[in-house]
Structures are given as C-alpha cells and as structure tokens.
Amino acid sequence: MAEASSLVGIIETTVEVKSSPEKVHGMFVGKHRIPSASPSLVQGFELHEGEIGQVGAIVTWNYFHDGEARVMKERIESIDPENNRATYRVLEGDLMNEYKSFLITFQVTPNEGEPGSILHWHFEYEKISEEVAHPETLLQFAVEVSKEIDAHLMSEE
C-alpha cells in the first residue's frame, strides 16, 4: 500500500492576460458569463444553492475537457476581492472519480511594469490511487479558458 502522501499533490501555473485583475476576477467569481466567453470549453452552469459570486454558492459546470463532455459540482470556499483571489472545492462530478479531494484557487495580480495581469492557478488534490495522473491537462484547460475569457473581456472594451 502506497503512503497517502504520495497521493497528495499541488500543481500550479500562471497565465499572462491583457485584462485588469478586477475584470478577470469578476468574470471568474461571477461565473454566469463564462459560457458565453468560452463556449468551446464551457457549455453551461447551474446554480444549486446560494448566490452567484458569494461564498457557499454551489454550482454545477458542464465543460469539454480531454475530448469529452464533463460535469463538475463545486462550492465557493472563499473570495478575497481585495487580492483578486478565490477558492473552490469540487464536491461531485467526473473529477471525483479520480480524486478524493480537489481544491482550485486562482489569484489575479497586476502585471508589474506592463499593462494587463498575471492569473495564477493553484490546484491542491488527493488522488484515489497511484494510477491516477496528476491533473496537468486540467491545468492546461484552465489556461485555455483564461485566454478565451481574456479575449472576450478585451473585445468588450
């Protein structure tokens, strides 16, 4: 039996975007516009509990990842508008077939000396077994959605 610690992981990445930290944060926390901003990757969402953009809100996502239609139910764990950061806990869906726990945090900071922002994605997870891959493709998915959302935000200006 493998040690539990070998099943626990953290992966992260950053994405440079042209939009302001406040606009990007607002889009990801507000969520309701994401399907129209990234229709090739995110087909829709449904609010189950709470209010959109508020801690405790529970939302189901329909998205397209690794060539398949997928579903994910998540709860907003924390929102820090001052630092343009938010954390979500995955509760149900396709990801939970491979992970015991999955926490997604993003933070948007100004791009020092340049226009735009740096979007930092941080995934903290525990795999159900050694056979499960680390979620690199999901991190790449987050990067692709970030770029599509940024293009959408820039087209609105």
C-alpha positions in Angstrom: 0.0 0.0 0.0 1.4 3.4 -1.0 1.8 6.2 1.5 -1.1 8.6 1.5 1.4 11.5 1.0 2.4 10.2 -2.5 -1.3 10.6 -3.5 -1.4 14.3 -2.4 -0.3 16.9 -4.8 -0.1 20.6 -5.8 0.3 21.9 -9.3 0.2 25.5 -10.4 0.7 27.7 -13.4 0.4 31.3 -14.4 -1.2 33.0 -17.5 -0.5 36.5 -18.7 -3.7 38.3 -19.7 -4.4 41.7 -21.1 -7.4 42.5 -18.9 -7.3 44.1 -15.5 -7.1 42.0 -12.3 -10.6 43.2 -11.3 -12.2 42.3 -14.6 -10.7 38.8 -14.7 -11.6 38.2 -11.0 -15.1 39.5 -11.6 -15.6 37.1 -14.5 -14.4 34.0 -12.7 -16.3 34.8 -9.4 -19.4 36.0 -11.2 -19.3 32.9 -13.5 -22.6 33.5 -15.3 -20.8 35.0 -18.3 -18.2 32.3 -18.7 -20.1 30.0 -21.1 -20.6 32.9 -23.5 -17.0 34.0 -23.1 -15.6 30.5 -23.6 -18.3 28.5 -25.5 -15.9 25.9 -27.0 -14.8 24.8 -23.5 -17.6 25.7 -21.1 -21.1 24.8 -22.2 -23.0 26.0 -19.2 -23.6 26.1 -15.4 -26.4 25.8 -13.0 -26.7 27.4 -9.6 -27.9 25.0 -6.9 -27.5 26.9 -3.7 -26.7 30.4 -2.5 -26.0 33.4 -4.8 -23.7 33.6 -7.7 -20.4 35.1 -6.7 -20.9 34.5 -2.9 -19.1 32.2 -0.5 -21.1 29.0 -0.1 -22.7 29.1 -3.6 -22.8 25.7 -5.2 -22.7 25.4 -9.0 -22.6 22.6 -11.5 -20.5 23.1 -14.6 -20.8 21.5 -18.0 -17.5 21.6 -19.8 -15.5 19.9 -22.5 -12.1 18.6 -21.4 -9.8 15.9 -22.9 -12.2 15.3 -25.8 -15.1 14.6 -23.5 -18.2 16.3 -22.1 -17.8 16.5 -18.4 -19.6 17.7 -15.3 -18.3 19.3 -12.1 -20.1 20.5 -9.0 -18.2 23.0 -6.8 -18.7 25.3 -3.8 -17.1 28.7 -3.4 -14.9 28.3 -0.3 -13.5 31.8 -0.1 -13.5 35.1 -2.0 -10.9 37.8 -1.4 -11.8 40.8 -3.7 -9.0 42.9 -2.3 -6.4 40.5 -3.5 -8.5 39.2 -6.5 -8.4 35.6 -5.2 -11.0 32.9 -4.8 -11.0 29.2 -3.8 -13.4 26.5 -4.9 -13.9 22.9 -3.6 -15.0 20.3 -6.1 -17.9 18.3 -4.5 -19.1 15.9 -7.2 -18.6 15.1 -10.9 -16.1 13.4 -13.2 -13.1 14.7 -11.3 -14.2 12.9 -8.1 -13.9 9.6 -10.0 -10.1 10.1 -9.7 -9.6 12.4 -6.7 -10.7 12.2 -3.1 -10.4 15.9 -2.8 -9.8 18.8 -5.2 -9.3 22.5 -4.3 -9.0 25.1 -7.0 -7.6 28.6 -6.2 -6.9 31.4 -8.6 -5.4 34.8 -8.0 -5.1 37.7 -10.4 -2.3 40.3 -9.8 -1.2 43.3 -11.9 1.5 42.6 -14.4 4.4 44.7 -13.0 5.5 47.4 -15.4 3.2 46.1 -18.1 -0.5 46.5 -18.9 -2.7 43.5 -18.0 -2.5 40.9 -15.3 -1.0 37.6 -14.2 -3.5 34.9 -13.5 -2.2 32.3 -11.1 -3.9 28.8 -10.9 -3.3 26.5 -8.0 -4.7 23.0 -7.7 -4.5 21.1 -4.5 -5.7 17.5 -4.7 -5.6 13.9 -3.4 -5.7 11.1 -5.9 -7.7 8.0 -5.2 -4.7 5.8 -6.3 -1.2 5.9 -7.8 -2.7 5.0 -11.2 -4.4 8.4 -11.4 -2.5 11.0 -13.3 -1.7 14.4 -11.9 -4.2 16.9 -13.3 -1.9 18.6 -15.8 -4.4 18.5 -18.6 -7.0 20.2 -16.3 -4.4 22.9 -15.5 -4.0 23.4 -19.3 -7.8 23.6 -19.6 -7.7 26.4 -17.0 -5.1 28.2 -19.1 -7.2 27.9 -22.3 -10.4 29.1 -20.6 -8.4 32.1 -19.1 -7.1 33.1 -22.6 -10.6 32.8 -24.1 -12.1 34.9 -21.3 -9.4 37.5 -21.6 -10.1 37.8 -25.4 -13.8 38.2 -24.6 -13.1 40.9 -22.0 -10.8 42.7 -24.4 -13.5 42.6 -27.1 -15.9 44.4 -24.8 -13.7 47.4 -24.4 
